Each structure stands twice: as structure tokens, then as C-alpha cells.
Amino acid sequence: MDMDNTSLPEKICQTHIVPGNHAASDYFAALRELLNHRRQETTATQMSRWQEAIDGIYRLLDDEIRNNRRPPVKPVSFGTSGWRGTLGKEVNVQSVRQVTQAIINIYHQAAAEPELAGALGVRDLDEARRRGVVLGHDNRFGGPVMAQAAAALLSGQGFNVHFAGETTTGVISAAVVVTGAAFSINLTPSHNPLEYGGFKYNAADAGPAAAIITNRITKEAARIIESGAAPKAEPAPELIAPLDTLTCWQQLVRDNRRRHGLDYDAILAELARRDDYILAVDCVHGASRVHLNTLLAGIPTARLLRFRDQEDPTFNGIAPEPSSENLAFIHQALQERPEPLKLGAIIDPDGDRIRFTDGTHEFDMNMFGAMSYHYLHEHKGKKGPVAKTVASSNFANSIAAGLGEEVFEPPVGFKEFKPVIGKALVLFEESDGISVIGHTPEKDAYIGMLLALEMMLHRPGGLYPYLEEIRARFGEFFPGRGGVAVSKQGAALQEALAGLEHYHPGESLPVGGHPRTIKELITIDGYKMIFEDQSWLMIRPSGTEPKVRFYVEARTEADKSQLLATARSLLQKIGLLEQ
């Protein structure tokens, strides 16, 4: 091993790090290079030198998270599911305290504002303090220290704190319902890459907060940050108590068995006694790994394959989302198994998204959400509408129409389902989030897994034959999606997207070299063009990242790529992609 190779980790660090200057250092650029090299090594000795450098970067990042007193590089803004930003430079102990203080201040205002109090689900500050907050974090670096800072501030200002530690978004929401807490805070950026931290807030209904609350948090946090205030409070340890949020989740599922028809204990008992299946779960190093043994208690070791269930805040450098690429581990593992029934699931870091495979076919939420609705309606005898976001497949629309039921189709974001909570049998969005009637108004990977397990056990041949059975009756739909990073933000991005407004129903758009007539244009969340054959494309800005996302749905697999190409060409025409 030559000297140049030996010093390479140090050279990478020197490229991206200015000693003693957090602001000028790009810790995550260094981490990504180091992780790329670590992945290429084959021996423990070779990997260890890269790991030493990675550990050194994290020591610097820990200092930045604890001691950074500068304002966040980008303003705090609550999008479709909370606030997200770069760890250290934006999400750190001080900024978490500032946002937490902004939330506390809103409860101070509740008694004087009935509309705000209604959205919060509490009458006043005293009620909020008494009912308390469920507080947790995912596996991200710095999560424990930032959660402890939030707990100290909340308890120091009189709030009971139900401290969950590392946990998932779905079980935190269940804990709000079961404990009757006033709200929850989960320090997580969900499925975003390793450089992100985040802050999710849910009010007393346990679902993503309404705009009246998130807009107020954004405004109040900006005021506090601009003032330079660094909120602190002497913690009140007697107000902080540990909470097992998974036990709360299990209780909620059991208590509401008759509403959704899912018998958790019966499913576990059947999994314990049968030997004709294999289940594979990929935690992608996220918080679901701390729950797996208890969540699936009783499943024989031989029946459960576990992937990426070790602690790793770097996610080994990948984007930790339930994607086709990330499904490859369990997809291949299932193909090699002899059992007739196969189910694989990949869960994102905070456990609010899930995607499935049977080793041969992939089931994203476009398909699985529609299947779940059909299953609860037809096989569990539940009646009611289905709720899906406007960017999701129209497969569920076709099923609902065939069953004589309605569809609720709001903009992207689980908070948009509030009008049909307790009415819709299934609520889902194309980005792999799902919930069901009688559960929480928050997306939850675990309830999705329970549904998939029951379908696998009770439908002949498992999930794919069941999907084909539904398709034979209600039609075939082929959804797809993509996304591109953009430099334009805010008003400039909206102005560019406004270039799509001149496409109207009755006009033609070239798709695959042939004109296709626009039948309907939906503008409730971006621009969705529906064509005469019921295929469609949609373009909208991301609510959490500097990206523009596009979604398509074709009636044949071959047509899907043409629609995706058309979506990209539209982005070129309005100046968001280079020619």
C-alpha cells in the first residue's frame, strides 16, 4: 500500500474541511467521498481506515450540531410534512430549540383564537401542558442530543414529555391517540439523504398539522431566529417520562380491529404456525430496526430475513427511500427462496413509507393502495370511499367506480386527507404512504405491512395473483414518476411552472411523436393533464427538496416511457431543464 493511497482519506478531508470553521466546511461532501471509497473495500482492515476518517467527520459535525449559533442557511419552512434542512448548518440544537419555542408560543395564543385552538385540538396552554407531547427521533446523527434539548425546553416550560427515543412516525402518532397527548414532535427528515435533519410536528389529532398551524410555526420561528434568541430552560426531570410507542401502536391496532378488520394477533399466530412463506424486511438502517422483533413477535427465525438492520446514520451513502433500486437486496433474496408465498418490504428511516415485492413483481403504493382498498371493501366487508392524492394512480378510481363508491382526491400531502378521516377505508399517496380507517391520520409503514401479510396469507398465490384478479375486472394502469433538481426556488420556480398554464382542454400535446388531446386539466397541486384515453401526466414542485417532480400514468407499459419523455420535454420548454 503506497503512501498516496494511505493518505487519501486525509486528502479528502483537507479538500472539504477548514479546521476550526464549521461554516466554511462541507462535512457531507467529505462523507460522501469517504463512503464511496469504503464501499469499494473488501477487507475489514481496508474499511477501517475509511471508517476512522468518517468517525472524525462526525465528531466535527457533533460539535457543529451542539454549538452552532448562526441562523440556518435557509429559512425554516414547514412544507407538506414538517421542516427539513442540512444537519449542523440548519438543523441543530439551537434551531430545534427555536422551532420548539415557536410551537410553545402558539399554544400561548390558543385561548384567544378559537380557530387556532380548534386546529390544535386544545383549549389553551394549560391543557396542552397537562396532556403533554410525545417526543422522539429517527436514526439520524445528532437525533438524541437534539431531542434531549427539546425535552429540556418543553419540560422547563411546564409540558409533560412522553419521551419515545428512537422510533417511527407511525407509532408516535398512535401514541398521541392512545395517551391523549396534545401534540408530537419527531426529529426526522423521513426518506431524505444522510445530510438532512428534520422536524415533524403533529397536533392532537395525531395527523400532519393543518396550514393554519404550520404557517404560524414558520412565521413565529422566523421571528425568533431573526431576533437572535436562543431559548433555554432548566429541564424539569419529573415531567419527562419514557414511553414505549410501539406498545401504543399495538394497542391502537387491537382496539380498532372491528373498524379496519385487521386482527393483529390472529395474523401473528398464523405466521407463527405456517411454514409456506418467507418474509424479508429491509430497514435501510432506519428506526424500524428497533421495533422489528416486537412488531413481528412469534415469527420463526427461518421465516424472516432481515436486511440493513444495523445502526448506520450514513445509510452507507444511499438515498434511504423505498425505491426500485433499494429493493434489489430483498428482490434477489426472495427469488432464491423455495417457499410458495413470498413477501419483501422496504421501510424508510422514520417508518412512514413502505414498498413491497414478491421477488418477481414490485408493488409500489400506486398498486398496493388500490389493492388494499379492494381487499378491505370486498374481503373484509367494509364500505366507504377511498382517498388518494392527485398524483397517485387512477387504478383506485376505477375500482371505486366499479364498486359504486366515491374517491377523495386532494393535493399531495397526508394532511390533505383530514376531511375524510374516519370515512375513507384507505388513504394513500404515490410516494409509498398509507393508512386505513380506524388507524391514525398519519402514514404508517407498519399498518401497510400488516395489510400485505394478511393478503399474502389469505389470497391464493399471494399478492401478484390477487393484483391480476383485480386488473382483470377494473383495468390495467401503468404509473411512473421522475424528478429533476432545479436551481430556481420560490417565486421564480412558480413563474417558470406557470408556463404550463397555456395548455388547455381540447388542445393537443405530442406524445411519442403523435398528437394526444387534453381532456381535462387539474391544477389543484401543480398541473395534471388527463388525455382522452385516461392516460395522464402531472408536474409539480417538491414540497421538501429543491426539485420538480413529474408523474405519469399510461394504459400500456410501452406508453409509460413516452409520457415520461413528454413530461421532461415540457420542463425543457419552460426553462427548467437544459435543452
N, C-alpha and C positions, 0 to 999 in steps of 0.2 A: 504494500500500500504506500504510494508516494506521498510526499509532503503536501502537494497541491490538493490531492484528494482528501487528505487528513484535515486540511484547513478549510475545506469548502463550507461546512456549517458556519464557521466564524465569518467567512467572506459574505455569506448570505445575510447574516445578522448585521454586519457592518454596512451593507448596502441599504438596509431599510431602517436602521435604528440610529438615532442621535443620542448618545449617552446623556442622561440627566434631563432629557427634553421629551416628555410624552407627546406634546402637541406636534412635534416635527417627526415623530417616529410612526412608522406604519407596521404595527405588530402583526397584523393579519396577512399582509403581503409576505412577510418573513415566514410566518407559519405555513402558508400555502406552499411555498417553495420547499421548506423543510419536510412537510408531509409528503410531497411528491417524491422526494428522494427516499424517505423512509419506506414508502410503498414498494419501491423498486428493490429493496434489500431482501436477502433470503435467509440470513442468519441473525440470531439474537445479538451477537457482538456487533455486527454491522448496524443493526437497527438501533442499538443502544446509544451510539454517538449522536444519531439524529434526535433521539428522544431527549438526550441531555440538553441539546440546543432548544428543543421545543419547550422543555420544562423551564429553561431560562427565560424564554419569551413570556411564558405565563406568569413567572414571578414579577416581571416588569408590568404586565397587564394587571395583575393583582394590585400593585401599588397605584396604578392609574385609576382603577375602579374605586379604591378606598379613598384616594387623596385628590382626585381631580376636582378643582374648584371653578373651572371655567364653564361658561354656558355651553349647552350642547351645540355641536357644529351645525346641526339642522334643528329648526324649532320643533318642540314637542307637538305632535298632532295625533289625535285618536282617529284611526280610519275604520274600516269595516269590522276590525276585531282588535281594537286597542292601539297601543303605540309601540313602534319598533325603531331601533336605531343601532348604531355601532357600539359594541361593548367598550367601555372605557371612555371614549370620546363623547358619547351621547348618553348611553345608559350606564349609570354608575351610582355609587351610594348617594351622592348629593342630589342628582337628578331624580332618583327614585324617591328620596325624601321630599323633594319639591312637588312632585306629582302626587304623592300621598297626601301632602299638606293641602294641595288643591282640592282633593276629594273630601278631606275633612272639612274644609271651608264650605263646600257645597252643602254638607249636612247642617252646618250652622244656618244656612239660608232656607232650609226646607220649611220650617214652621211659617214663614212669611210668604211662601209661594206655593199655593195648593197644586198647581200643575207640576212643578218640580217634585214636590212631595209624592204626588201620585206616581210619577215615573220612578222615583227612588224606592217606593214601596214602604216608606216610613213616615210618621207624622212629624218627627222633629229629631234634634240631635240626641236628646236623652234616650229615645227609643233606639236609635242607631247604636249608641254606645252600649246599651244593655244587650241588644241582640248580637252585636259584635260582627267581626269579619273573619272569614275563612281565608287564610294566607298560605300560599305555597310557591313553589318554583319548579322548573324543569331541570334538566341535567346540564344546563349551560354553565360555563365557567363563571364564577362570581355569584351564582344564584343564592347560596346560603348566606353570604355576608350581606347582600342587598336585602334579602328577606328579613334578616335579623334587624337591619336598620329600620325597615318599615314597621316591624313589630314593636320596636322600641318607641318609635314616634306615635304609633296608634295607641299603645297601652299607656304611654306617658300622657296622652290626652283623653284618657278615660275609656277607651274602647276595649271590650273583651276581644282577645285574639285567639282564635282556634287555629293553632299552628300546625300545618299539614306537612311541612318539609318538602322533600322531592315527591311530586305527584303529578297527575294529569288533569287537564282542564275538565274533562267529563266527570271525574269523581269529585272534583272541587264543586262543580255545580250541583251534583247530587247532595253533597254535604250542606250546601246552602239550604236546599229544600228540607232535608232531614233535621238539621239543627235549628232552622228558622233564623239563620244569620241575616243581618241587614245587607251584606254585600260580600263580594270575594275579590281578592287580588291574587293573580297568578303571574309570577315573573317569568315570562316566556315569549319568544317571538314565533312560536309554533314551528312551522316547517322551514323557516328561513335558514340560510347557511350559517356556518360556525361563527362568523364575525358579529352576528346580530344578538342583541338582547331585546327584551320586550316586557310589556306591562299590560296584562289583560284585567279589565275591571268588569264585573257583572253586578247588577243591582239585586234587590231582594227577590225578584222573580227567577233568579239563577241563570238568566239568559244574557246575551250581549246587550249592553246598555243602549237605550234609545238616544236619538240625536240630541234631544234637549239636555241630556246629561253629558254626552261626550263633547258636545260643542262647549259646554260650560267648563268642563275639565280642561280642554285645550286652552280656553281663554284665561282661566284662573292660573294654570301652570305658567303660561307666558308672562302674566303679571308678576308672579313670584320670582321667576327666573330673571326677568328684566330688572327687578328691584335688587337683585343680588342676595336675596335672603337665603340662608342656609338653615332650614328648620331642624331643630333638635329638641329632644325632650328626654328627661330622665325616665328610663323604662320602669314600668310597674310590673315586676315579675309575677305578682299574684293574679294579674289579668291575662297572662299568657299561659295557655294550656295546650298540650299536644292533642291532635285529632287524627284518628285513623279514617281518612276519607274513603278508602276502598270499602271499609265496613259500612259506611253510609251509603255508598253506591249499591252494595249488595242488598241492604235493607230496602232501598227505594225500588229496586227491580222486583224484589219479592212482594212488597206491599202492593204493587200495581200490576201484578200478574194478570188479573182479570181484565184490566183495561187494554193491555197490549197482547195478551195471550201467550207470552213467553214465560215458561216455567223454568227458571234458572236451575233449581235443584234437580228437576227431572232431566234436564239436558246434561248436567254434570254426571248424574247417576248413569245415564245411558252411555256417555262417553267412557265411564269407568268400566263398564261391563262388556262393551263391544270391542272386537279386535279387527274389524274390517275397514278401518280408516287410518289415515295418518294426518296429523295437523302440524303445520310448520308456521312459526311466528318469527318475524324479523322486527326487532325493536329499534333498529338503527341507532343503538346506544342510548335511546331516549328514556324518559321516565317510566314508560310501560314496563321496563325490565324489572322494576322494584315490585310490581304487582302480579307478575305472571304466575308465580307459584300459587298464590292465594286465589287469584281470579279463576284459575283452571284447576283448583284443588281436586284431587282424585283421579286425574287423567294419568294413566300409566306412563312411565318414562319412555317406554318403547313406542308410544303413540304420539309423542310430542318432540318435534325438532325445534331447537331454539337457535336463532342467528343474531349476531351483533347485540348480545345482551350483556356485554361488559361495559363498564364505565369508560367513556371517552368523549370529553367535551369538544374534541376536534371532529368527530364523526368520520375520522380517517380522511378528512378533506373533501367528502362528498356533500352534495346538497341533500339534506336528510328528509326527503319528501317521498310520499308513496307513488313513485313513478315507475314506468315500464322498465327503465334501466335498473332501478334499485330492486325490482322484483326478481332479477336474474338469479340471485342466490337460491331462493326457495323454489323458483320455477324449475331449475335444473335438479334440485334435490328431490322434488316430488316426481319428476319423470323417472327417476331411478328406483322408486319405491314400488313394491308389488301389490299394495293394498288397492282394492277396487274403488274406495272412496278417498279422495284427496282434497285437502283444503290448505291453502297457504294465505297468510295475511301479513302485510307490512303496515306498520303503525308509525306515525310521525312523532317527533320528540315530546310533544305535550299531549299526545294521545287523543287528538280530536279529529284525526283523519285516518282512513284505513282503505286499503285496496286489496283485492283478492285474486288468487289464481288457483286452478286445479292441476297445474303442471303442464297443461296444454293450452288452456284458454285463460285470458286475463279478464277480470271483471272490475272495471272502474265504476265510480258511483253513478255515472250515466245509466249503466245497465243494472247495477246492483240495487240502486234506489228504486227503480221501476219494478224489479223482481220482488223486492221487499214489500212494496205496496200490493202487488198482486197476491203475494203469499198471505199477508195479514187479512186481506179482503176475502179471498176465495178459500183459503185453507184454515184460517182462524175465525172466519165468520164475522169479521169486524167491518162495519160500514162507515163510510165517510170519505172526504176528499183527500187528494194528495197535494203536497206543497213542494214545489221545486223552483229554483231560481231561474231567471230568464235565460241564463247561459247554459242551462242543462238540457239534455236530450229531450226531444218530444216523444220518446218512447212511452214515458209515463202518461203523457197527454192522450196518446192513442189507447192505452189500457183504460184510463179513467173514462174516456168517451164510450168505449165498449162495455164498461160496467155500469154506465149510467150515472157516473159520479163527476164532481167538479174538480177543477185544477186551480190552485192558487199559485200565481207565477210572478213573484216580486223581483226587484233588483238583487244583485249579488250581495251576500252577507246574511248570516243566520239571524241577525236582529230583525230582518225584514219579515220574518215568519210570525212575529208577535200576534197579528190579528187572528191567526188560525191555530195557535197553541191550544191544545185540548180538543181540537176538532179534527185536524188532519191526522190521518193514520200514520203517514210517514212524511218527514221533512228532510229534504236533501239538496245538496248543491254539487255541481260537477267536480269541484275540487276535493272530492272524497270525504265530505262531511255528511253525517246522517243522525237523526234522532227519530223517535217514534212516540205515538200517543201514550200518555201515562208516564213518560220519562221526563228528562229535563228539556228546557228550551234551548239547549246548547248542543252542538255537535259532539258526538262521543263515539270513539272507535270501539269501545267495549260492547256497547249495545249492538253495533254493527256486526261484531264478531259473534255475539250470541245468536243473532238472526241467521248468519251464514252457517253456523254449526247446526242449527235446527233444520235448515233447508237441506244441508248435506245429509243429515241422518234420516230425514223423512220424505225426501223426494227421490224416486227411483233413479239411481245412477249419479246422484249428486247435482251440482249446480248447473253444469252445461246442458244436460238433457232437459232440465227444467226451463232454462232460458230458451232453448229451441222450441219447447212446447208453447211458451208464451208468444214467441215470434211467429209461430205458425198461425196463431189466431189474430195477433194485433199488428203484424208487420215488422219489417227489419229496418233498423236505424243504425247509422254508422257515424258516430260523433268523433271529432278530433279537435285538437287545440294547439296553439303555439303562443310564443311571446317573444318580444324583442325589447332590448334595453334602449331607452331613448334619453337624449340629453335635455330635451325640453321638459319643463316642470310647470305646475300650476296653471296660470292663465295662458301662458304660451302654448302649453300642451293642449288645453281646451280649445284654443283658437285654431290650432292645426287640425284637431279632430272635427271641428265644425265644418271642415271642407267636405265631410261626408253628407252634409245636410242637403246637398242639391240632388241626391238620389231619392227619387220618389216612386211610389207605387205606379205601375204602368210603364216605367222606363225599363230599358234593357241593360244588362251588365254582361260583358263577355266572360264566360266560364269555360275553360278548356277550348278556347277558340270558337265557341258558339254562343250566340246571344241567349240570355236567360232573363225572363221577365220578372220584375219585382212585384210580388202580390201584396205584400204588407211590410211596413217599416215600423219597428218598435223602438222607441227612444227613451224608455224608462231607465235604462242603465247602459249608456253607450248607444251603439247603432246596430240593430239586428234587422237584417234584410231577409225576408222569407220569400222564396220563389214559388212558382205555380205548382211544382212537383213536391212541395213541402220540405225541400232541402233549404238550408239557410246558412248564413254566415253572420258573425257578430264581432264588433271591435269595441273595446272599452279600455280605459286606463286602469292599471292595477291600483288597488286601494292600499297596498302595503309596500310596494317596491317601485323604483323608477323604471317601469316597464309599461308597454302597451300589450294587452293580451287579445288574441283573436280566437274565436270558437267557430266551428263549422259542424254541420250535420248533413250527411248525404244519404241517399236511399240505396246506394250501392257502395261497396268498398272502393271500387276503382274511381268513383266520382269524388271521394273524400280528398285525395291529393290535389285535384283540380280546384276545389273550393279553397283549400289552404293556400294554394298559389295565388288565387284571386284575392284573398284577404291580404296577402303580402303586397300584391301589386297596388291595391288601394292605399296601403300605408306609404308606398313609394310616391303615389300621385299627390298625396297631401304633405309630402316633405318629411315624413318620419323615418324613412329608410333611404339609404343612398341608392341611386339608380344603378 
